[in-house]
Amino acid sequence: MSVSADPQPAPSPARRRDRTHWLYIAVIAAVVVGVIVGLVAPEVGKSVGVLGTMFVNLIKMMIGPIIFCTIVLGIGSVRKATTVGKVGGLAFCYFLVMSTVALAIGLVVGNLLDPGSGMHLTDKTAGQGAALAEKAHEAGGLMEFVEHIIPNTLLSALTEGSVLQALFVALLVGFALQGMGSSGEPILRGIEYLQKLVFKVLIMILWLAPIGAFGAIANVVGQTGWTAVTQLLTLMLGFYVTCVVFVFGVLGVLLRAVSRVSIFKLVRYLAREYLLIFSTSSSESALPRLIAKMEHLGVDRSTVGVVVPTGYSFNLDGTAIYLTMASLFISDAMGDPLSIGEQISLLVFMIIASKGAAGVSGAGLATLAAGLQSHRPELLDGVGLIVGIDRFMSEARAVTNFSGNAVATLLVGSWTHTVDQAKVDAVLRGDDPFDELTMVDDHPARTPGRASVVGEPL
């Protein structure tokens, strides 16, 4: 009797190789080359600065569609509108509290360091502050800011580059689809495919990151050299240390206490996003990836869709610290220190103004200039000294803003029970790596509080 041979096991499908690590190695190499070019040939470095601007503009081009798709899918697939309202309310209260904490920390450190004492600004700085203040007025006052949230048309919200307008329209469409019930499912299905298309385009753009990083770094080094950096080293180091203490101290303790998550593991999980932010000095460049990664981490899609885009306009912890320390530096350097009452009044104004300046190029400098002009116009020319190192400080500012929004997403998810703790632990251990090739999960894991995606049973 012949014995039949054991059937051969079916070959497993070949796993797609993740080649994106080469992209980030290329980014590091581009930054090094950019520094060398900026030092050796400053004029060449200045001339290639447009490459960095073009890359950031490409990223900004994608933010509106990504926010729209993410929020519509998140809200449209949730059966109860009260869930979204609860998430938004908690997020806004948290943003208000953390902005106040960041302001307080900046005030304490700024007054202790007293970095501008003994400096005398020259006439070379005159005029630059006035130009920046005029630029800040593009965002208008508080009422103009609220008015600007409403777009001219439904589609213009996705084309004008305003995060808040895209958020507003996405909320309207999401709640409308939610109210349509089963008749809105085909539309949601179409938006799901649109989201995959948008992320595919984004992945193509990200392969241009080395070119953008080279242009941006070469330009700033070519303009300032090392002289401007060494002159203001105390301010820069103080700002960086303050941001580190805020992220790993304040945010880290809060994250551990509420969500039982290590801030160090979260930072490691978002390492590539931090590198992208450092190379472009813009936290907006990592917004789409933050949305995708927080969903992969196990936070409910509706929570991510509300907290992350809103946080990019209202949760600006790094900007709060920057405005605080820069204001104190300028007043000390001009020999006219601010009293405690003036500090608090000025900085509260700046926090409100920074919401309206979100999305304006150079928003940090513009808001600083506008605040000084409205409260202490005699200090306005001192902004010119900050211009030389603003690009270096903007990196820490952007990283802190980004970290604050990542932590806020986990915290709000924990408070609203819309985060899968088991998945969070698995992802941060490295058992469930993020798919760099697609950035879209075709079969998202269920998380507590999440309604089904269209086409799936509850």
C-alpha positions, 0 to 999 in steps of 0.5 A: 500500500503506497503512502501518499506524500504529505501535501505541501503547505501553501506558500505564504504571500511575500511580505512587502519590504518596508523601505521607508527607513531609507527615506529617513536616513536620506533626511538625516544626510540631507540635513548634514549636507544642508548645514555644510552648504549653508556654512561653506556657500551661504549664498547658495544656501539662501538660494535653495531655501525655496525647496524647503518652502515647496515641500512644506506647501505640498504637505499643507496641500494635503491637510484639508482633505485628510482632516475632512476624510478622517472626521467625516468617517469618524463622526459618520460611523458613530451612532450617537452624536453625544459621543462626539460632543463629549470628546470635543468638550473634554478636549477644549477644557484640557487645551485651556488648562494646558495652555495656562500651565505652559504659560506659567512654566514659561514665565517662571523659567524666563524670570529665573534665566533673565536671558536678555539682561545686559544686551543692547539691541542695535538699529539693525533690528529696527523696522523688522518688528513692524513688518511682522506685526503688520503680517499678524494682522492678516489673521485679524482680531478675535471676532475676525478669527471666529468669522473666518471659521465659516468658509465662503463655500462648502468646497472652499474649506478644502482649498483655502488651507484653513484647518478650522474651516476644514474642521467645521465643514467636516463636522457638518458633513459628518453629523449630516451623514450620521443623521441619514442613517443607512442611506448615508452608508454609500457616501461613507464608503466612497469617502473611505476610498477617497481617504486611501487615495489621499494617503497614497498621494501623501506617501508619494510626497513624503519621498521628497522630504530629503530635498525639502530638508536640505533646502530648509536647513541650507537656507537658515544656516546660510542666513545666520551662520553660527554667530546668531546662534551663539549670541542667543545661546542662553535663550535657545538652551533655556527654551529647549530645556523648558520644552523638554521638562514640559513634555517629559515632566508635565505631560509624561506624568499626566500620561502615566497617571491617566492612560498608564502609558510611558511618554518614552515609549510614545516618543519612540513610537513617533520617532519618525514624525519627530525627525520630519518635524525637525527637518521642516520646522513645521508640526503641520508636516506630521499632522496626517501621520499623527492621525494615522498613527493614533488610530493605529495605536488604538484610539477611536477614529472619532476621537482622533478626528476631533482632538488632533485637528482641533489641537493643532489650532488650540493646543499650542503648548510650545508656542505658549512657552516660546511667546513667554520667553521671547517677550521677557527676553526682548523686554530685558534686552531693551532695558525695559523689563515687564512687570508681573501684571504686564507679563500676564496681560500680554501673554494672555493676549498672545495666547488668544492671538495665536489661535487666530494666527494658526496657519499664517506663515511665521505665526509665532513671530507674527503673534509676538510682534502683534502682542508687543505692538498692542501692549508695549509698542516701544519694544516692537523693534526688539523682535528683529533680534529674534528673527535670526534664531526663530527657525532654530527655536521653531523646531522645539516649538513644533515638536512640543506642540506635536507632543502635546497633541499626541498626549491629548489624544490618548488622555481624551481617549482614556477619559471617554473610554474610546481607546483600546488599552490592549492594542496600545500596549501591543503597539508600543511593545512593537508587536503590532508595527505601523504599516509605513507603506500604506498608512491606512488600516483596511481592517481596523481593530475594534476599540471600546465605544467605536461603532462599526465601519460601514458594511461591518456588523455592530 
